[in-house]
Amino acid sequence: MILNRIKNINNMNTTKKEIKKIFQNLPSDTCDSYTTRLKEIVIENDLLNKKEILISILSSNENRNIKFACFYSILISCRQHEDYSSYVKYVDNHGDQFKDIKLYNIIKSTYHRNKGILGEKDEIHIAILFAKKACDSLPSNLAVKHHFAELITLAIEEDVIVNASLIDTAIEYLQEVISEYNTHAKYICTRGRLYAAKGEYQKAISDIKKAIDLEKVNKTDSLIRLGRYNYYLLDVKLMSKIEEVDKKMLSIDTTFANLEEQTMSSSSKLKKDLDSLKTRYLEYLIFFSSIIAFIIATVNVVIRLDDFNKSAGIILMFGGALSLIFCIFRTLLPYALKDKYGIFRTIITMLISLLLLGIGYLVGNNLIKII
C-alpha cells in the first residue's frame, strides 16, 4: 500500500511537470486567443479529469501565470460540466489573487451568472455589468463579446428585465464575432435567440436552423448542443404561432366589436377555439422539451457514471419521472378533461411511469442486475 502511495505521488509530480510545461507555451492572458487556446489544451490533455492536480498547483508557490492558467482551467472544467455551484466555490476560494488580471471581469461575470442560474436572479444584472466591463477592457476579444450576448439571451429567457439597447448591443457584438467565425454554430444560435427576443421570429428560425446544420456531431457535447438548438427552434416556433393567434384574436375583437349579441356568441366560440389551439401548442412544447431534457440527462449520466446498473436505473427513473410530470401537466389542460379516451390513455401512461420509476429504483440499487 505504501509503495502504491509513493507511485501515485510520483505520477502526480510527473503530471504536474507536464501540465506546467504545457502552460508555459500559452499566449499572454491579455491576448485574444488566450481563452480559446487554454480551452483546447484542457480538452486535448483531458484536464477536465485532473482537477485535483490543478488545485494542488494553484495552492502552491508556483509562478503566478501558471497558477492563473490552472485556475482558469478549473473554471473551464466547471463550465463544461455545467457545475455552477463548484464554479462559484472556486472563485470564492481562489479568485481574489487574480483581481488585477483583465480576464477577471469575465470570470466575475460568469460567477454572478451562475448564481443567477442557481436562483438568485438579481445576480444576472451584476453579471451583465461585469460582462460589459470585460468587453470595454478587451475590445478585440470576440469570445468575451459572445459571452456578453449569450448573457443577454439568458437574462431575457429567465424573465429578467433587460434594456432594449443592450439587446441591440449584443447583436452588434455578435455580428463582429460571426463575421470572423461564420461557421461556428453556437454563435449563430445565440444571434437567433436574440432575434427571437426582439420578436423577429423568421430571422431567429433561420439562424437556429443554420446552427443545427453547422453543428458537427463528432463529440458528446455536440449532441447536447444539438438538443438545445432543437429546443430553441421549437420554442421560437411556438412564440411565432402564439403571436399569430394573438393577432387573429385581436382582429376578431375589432371585427365583432359593433355586432349584435348573437353574433358575439360565435366570436366567443372562435376565441375559445383559438385559446385551445394555444394550449395545444404549449402541450407540444412541454412534450418535446421533455424528450430533449431526457436525451441531455441520459448523455450526462452515461458520461459521468461507470456503473452500468446505476446509469440504467437513473435513466429509467428519469424517464418515468418526466412521463409522470407530463401526464399530470396534461390533466390540468381544460380540453384534456373533455376527452374520455385521452383520460384513459393518461391513466395508462401514469401507471407505466410508476412502473419505470420502480424498475429504475431496483436496477439502480442493484436489486435487479442487468449486467
C-alpha positions in Angstrom: 0.0 0.0 0.0 2.9 2.4 0.9 4.5 1.6 -2.5 1.3 2.4 -4.3 1.0 5.7 -2.5 4.6 6.6 -3.4 3.9 5.6 -7.0 0.8 7.8 -7.1 2.7 10.7 -5.7 5.4 10.2 -8.3 2.8 10.0 -11.1 1.2 13.2 -9.8 4.5 15.0 -9.7 5.2 13.9 -13.3 1.8 15.1 -14.4 2.4 18.4 -12.6 5.6 18.9 -14.6 3.9 18.1 -17.8 1.0 20.5 -17.1 3.3 23.3 -16.1 5.4 22.7 -19.3 2.2 22.9 -21.4 1.0 26.1 -19.7 4.4 27.8 -20.3 3.7 27.9 -24.0 0.4 29.7 -23.6 0.0 33.2 -25.0 -0.3 36.1 -22.6 -3.6 36.4 -20.7 -4.1 39.8 -22.4 -4.0 38.1 -25.8 -7.4 37.5 -27.6 -6.5 33.8 -28.2 -5.7 33.0 -24.6 -9.1 31.6 -23.5 -9.5 29.7 -26.8 -6.1 28.1 -26.7 -6.5 27.3 -23.0 -9.8 25.5 -23.6 -8.1 23.5 -26.4 -5.3 22.5 -24.0 -7.8 21.5 -21.3 -9.7 19.2 -23.7 -6.7 17.8 -25.6 -4.9 16.9 -22.4 -8.0 15.6 -20.5 -7.5 18.3 -17.8 -11.3 18.1 -17.1 -10.5 14.9 -15.2 -7.3 16.2 -13.5 -8.9 18.9 -11.3 -7.1 17.7 -8.1 -3.7 18.2 -9.8 -4.6 21.7 -11.0 -5.8 22.6 -7.5 -2.5 21.4 -6.0 -0.6 23.6 -8.4 -2.9 26.5 -7.7 -2.3 26.2 -3.9 1.5 26.0 -4.3 4.1 28.8 -4.6 4.2 28.3 -8.4 4.7 31.1 -11.0 1.6 33.4 -11.0 0.9 32.9 -14.7 0.9 29.1 -14.3 -1.4 29.4 -11.3 -3.9 31.6 -13.2 -3.8 29.1 -16.1 -4.6 26.3 -13.5 -7.4 28.5 -12.0 -9.0 29.2 -15.4 -8.7 25.5 -16.4 -10.6 24.5 -13.3 -13.3 27.1 -14.2 -13.4 25.8 -17.8 -13.9 22.3 -16.4 -16.8 23.5 -14.3 -18.4 25.2 -17.3 -18.0 22.1 -19.5 -19.8 20.0 -16.8 -22.3 22.8 -16.0 -21.2 22.6 -12.4 -22.4 26.1 -11.4 -22.0 25.7 -7.6 -18.4 24.5 -7.9 -17.6 27.4 -10.2 -18.9 29.8 -7.5 -16.9 28.0 -4.8 -13.6 28.1 -6.7 -13.9 31.8 -7.4 -14.8 32.5 -3.7 -11.8 30.5 -2.6 -9.1 31.5 -5.1 -10.3 34.4 -7.2 -9.1 37.4 -5.1 -5.4 36.8 -6.0 -6.2 37.4 -9.7 -8.3 40.6 -9.4 -5.8 42.7 -11.4 -6.0 40.5 -14.5 -8.3 41.8 -17.2 -9.9 38.4 -17.8 -11.1 38.5 -14.2 -14.1 40.6 -15.3 -15.3 37.8 -17.4 -14.7 35.3 -14.5 -16.8 37.5 -12.2 -19.5 37.9 -14.9 -19.8 34.1 -15.1 -19.6 33.8 -11.3 -22.7 36.1 -10.9 -24.4 34.5 -13.9 -24.1 31.1 -12.2 -25.5 32.5 -9.0 -28.4 33.8 -11.1 -28.9 30.3 -12.7 -28.9 28.8 -9.1 -31.9 31.0 -8.2 -30.6 34.5 -7.3 -32.0 36.3 -10.4 -30.8 39.7 -9.3 -27.2 38.5 -9.8 -27.8 38.4 -13.5 -27.8 42.2 -13.6 -24.4 42.2 -11.9 -23.2 39.6 -14.4 -24.2 41.9 -17.3 -22.2 44.8 -15.7 -19.1 42.7 -15.4 -19.5 41.4 -19.0 -19.7 44.9 -20.3 -16.6 45.9 -18.4 -14.8 42.9 -19.9 -15.9 44.0 -23.4 -14.6 47.5 -22.8 -11.3 46.4 -21.3 -10.7 43.7 -24.0 -12.4 45.3 -27.1 -10.9 42.9 -29.6 -11.7 39.7 -27.7 -14.5 38.0 -29.6 -15.1 35.3 -27.0 -15.8 38.0 -24.4 -18.3 39.6 -26.8 -20.1 36.4 -27.4 -20.3 35.9 -23.6 -22.0 39.2 -23.2 -24.5 38.4 -26.0 -25.2 35.0 -24.5 -25.7 36.5 -21.1 -28.4 38.9 -22.5 -30.3 36.0 -24.0 -30.1 34.2 -20.6 -31.5 37.2 -18.9 -34.4 37.5 -21.3 -35.2 33.8 -21.1 -35.1 34.0 -17.3 -37.7 36.9 -17.4 -35.1 39.4 -16.2 -35.9 42.9 -17.5 -33.3 44.0 -20.0 -33.0 47.4 -21.7 -33.7 47.2 -25.4 -30.4 48.9 -26.2 -28.5 46.1 -24.5 -30.2 43.6 -26.9 -29.1 45.8 -29.9 -25.5 46.0 -28.5 -25.4 42.2 -28.1 -26.5 41.7 -31.7 -23.8 44.2 -32.8 -21.2 42.3 -30.9 -22.4 39.0 -32.4 -22.2 40.5 -36.0 -18.5 41.1 -35.3 -18.0 37.6 -33.9 -19.9 35.8 -36.7 -18.0 37.8 -39.4 -14.8 36.2 -38.1 -16.3 32.8 -37.3 -19.2 32.4 -39.8 -19.4 28.6 -39.4 -19.5 28.5 -35.6 -22.9 27.0 -34.8 -23.2 28.3 -31.2 -22.6 31.9 -32.1 -25.3 31.8 -34.9 -27.7 30.1 -32.5 -27.2 32.9 -29.9 -27.9 35.5 -32.5 -31.1 33.7 -33.4 -32.2 33.7 -29.7 -31.6 37.4 -29.6 -33.7 38.0 -32.7 -36.5 35.9 -31.0 -36.3 38.3 -28.0 -36.9 41.2 -30.4 -39.9 39.4 -32.0 -38.1 38.9 -35.3 -39.1 35.2 -35.4 -38.3 34.4 -39.1 -34.7 35.7 -38.6 -34.5 33.7 -35.4 -35.7 30.5 -37.0 -33.3 30.9 -40.0 -30.3 31.4 -37.6 -31.2 28.4 -35.4 -31.8 26.1 -38.4 -28.4 27.2 -39.7 -26.8 26.4 -36.3 -28.4 22.9 -36.4 -27.0 22.4 -39.9 -23.5 23.6 -38.9 -23.1 21.6 -35.7 -20.8 18.6 -36.2 -21.9 15.5 -34.4 -18.5 14.2 -33.5 -18.4 14.7 -29.7 -20.7 14.0 -26.8 -21.2 17.7 -26.1 -22.2 18.2 -29.7 -25.2 16.0 -29.1 -26.1 18.1 -26.1 -25.8 21.3 -28.1 -28.0 19.9 -30.9 -30.6 19.0 -28.3 -30.6 22.6 -27.1 -30.7 24.1 -30.6 -33.8 22.0 -31.4 -35.4 23.1 -28.1 -34.7 26.8 -29.0 -36.2 26.2 -32.5 -39.3 24.7 -31.1 -39.6 27.5 -28.6 -39.3 30.2 -31.2 -41.8 28.5 -33.5 -44.2 28.3 -30.6 -43.8 32.0 -29.8 -44.3 32.8 -33.5 -47.5 30.8 -33.6 -48.8 32.3 -30.4 -48.2 35.8 -31.9 -50.2 34.8 -35.0 -53.0 33.5 -32.8 -53.0 36.7 -30.7 -53.2 38.8 -33.9 -56.2 36.8 -35.1 -57.9 37.2 -31.7 -57.2 41.0 -31.8 -58.7 41.1 -35.3 -61.8 39.2 -34.1 -62.2 41.6 -31.2 -62.1 44.5 -33.7 -64.3 43.0 -36.3 -67.1 41.9 -33.9 -66.9 45.0 -31.6 -70.1 46.6 -33.1 -72.1 43.5 -34.0 -75.2 42.2 -32.2 -75.2 39.9 -29.2 -76.0 36.7 -31.1 -73.0 37.3 -33.4 -70.8 37.9 -30.4 -71.6 34.3 -29.2 -69.9 32.9 -32.4 -67.0 35.3 -31.8 -66.7 33.9 -28.3 -66.6 30.3 -29.5 -63.9 31.2 -32.1 -61.8 32.8 -29.4 -62.2 29.7 -27.2 -61.0 27.6 -30.1 -58.0 29.8 -30.6 -57.2 29.6 -26.9 -57.5 25.8 -27.2 -55.0 26.0 -30.1 -52.5 27.9 -28.0 -52.9 25.4 -25.2 -52.2 22.5 -27.6 -49.0 24.3 -28.8 -47.9 24.7 -25.2 -48.5 20.9 -24.7 -46.4 20.1 -27.7 -43.6 22.4 -26.4 -43.6 20.6 -23.0 -43.6 17.2 -24.6 -40.6 17.9 -26.9 -38.8 19.8 -24.1 -39.2 16.6 -22.0 -37.7 14.5 -24.8 -34.7 16.9 -25.2 -34.2 17.1 -21.4 -34.2 13.2 -21.3 -31.6 13.0 -24.1 -29.3 15.6 -22.4 -29.7 13.9 -19.0 -29.0 10.5 -20.5 -25.8 11.6 -22.2 -24.6 13.3 -19.0 -25.3 10.2 -16.9 -23.5 7.9 -19.3 -20.5 10.2 -19.3 -20.2 10.6 -15.5 -21.1 7.1 -14.2 -19.0 4.0 -14.8 -21.6 1.7 -13.1 -23.9 0.4 -15.8 -26.7 -0.6 -13.4 -26.7 2.8 -11.7 -26.7 4.6 -15.1 -29.6 2.4 -16.3 -31.5 2.9 -13.1 -31.1 6.7 -13.1 -32.2 6.8 -16.8 -35.2 4.6 -16.2 -36.3 6.7 -13.2 -35.7 10.0 -15.0 -37.8 8.7 -18.0 -40.5 7.6 -15.6 -40.5 11.0 -13.7 -40.6 13.0 -17.0 -43.5 10.9 -18.3 -45.4 11.3 -15.0 -44.9 15.0 -14.8 -46.1 15.4 -18.4 -49.3 13.3 -17.6 -50.0 15.5 -14.5 -49.5 18.6 -16.6 -51.9 17.3 -19.3 -54.7 16.7 -16.8 -54.5 20.4 -15.9 -55.4 21.4 -19.5 -59.1 22.3 -20.0 -59.6 20.4 -23.3 -57.9 17.3 -21.9 -60.7 16.8 -19.3 -63.3 16.6 -22.0 -61.6 13.8 -23.9 -62.6 10.5 -22.2 -60.2 8.4 -24.3 -57.4 10.9 -23.6 -58.1 10.5 -19.8 -57.9 6.7 -20.2 -54.6 7.0 -22.1 -53.2 9.4 -19.5 -54.0 6.9 -16.7 -52.3 4.1 -18.6 -49.2 6.3 -19.1 -49.1 7.2 -15.4 -49.1 3.5 -14.5 -46.3 2.8 -16.9 -44.4 5.9 -15.5 -44.7 4.5 -12.0 -43.6 1.1 -13.2 -40.5 2.7 -14.8 -39.7 4.5 -11.5 -40.0 1.2 -9.6 -37.8 -0.7 -12.0 -35.3 2.1 -12.2 -35.0 2.1 -8.3 -34.5 -1.7 -8.2 -31.9 -1.6 -11.1 -30.0 1.4 -9.7 -29.7 -0.2 -6.3 -28.5 -3.5 -7.8 -31.7 -5.3 -6.5 -32.2 -6.3 -10.2 -29.0 -6.7 -12.2 -28.9 -6.1 -15.9 -25.2 -6.7 -16.2 
